[in-house]
Amino acid sequence: MNKNTTSDITEWLIWSIFLLSIADMTFTIVEIKLGLAYEMNPWLAFLHSTHPSLFIFAKVLLTAICCSIFLCTKDNILTKMSVIFIFIIYLMLLFFHIIGIIDSTSLLGDINILNFATHH
């Protein structure tokens, strides 16, 4: 792969991280409101308990700053490795949000996906 191709892939992953972070934030807000989950980051949890708008502002701002730094350094090998790692983490977070919502809404009847996955 040439430098332009890897740079394009890295840039695509960075924009995907931003969108996945927004999806994570949205799922978190909905799940907190439904009593299905809580924010695990203590600082963001404090902001959410103070006012959800502060939580949204901080989450979007911090993500935008980090993604901007990544975009400015996208040709750096450490940035590329970090972006891949963060992208995978966000994909897993999104997966767990979706599984958690499916489990909590009993869409599958008596089957609990998380219990089934951990006990089989």
Sequence and secondary structure as in RCSB ss.txt:
>XXXX:A:sequence
MNKNTTSDITEWLIWSIFLLSIADMTFTIVEIKLGLAYEMNPWLAFLHSTHPSLFIFAKVLLTAICCSIFLCTKD
NILTKMSVIFIFIIYLMLLFFHIIGIIDSTSLLGDINILNFATHH
>XXXX:A:secstr
  HHHHHHHHHHHHHHHHHHHHHHHHHHHHHHHHTS    SHHHHHHHHH HHHHHHHHHHHHHHHHHHHHHTTT
SHHHHHHHHHHHHHHHHHHHHHHHHHHHHTTTTTT  HHHHHHH 
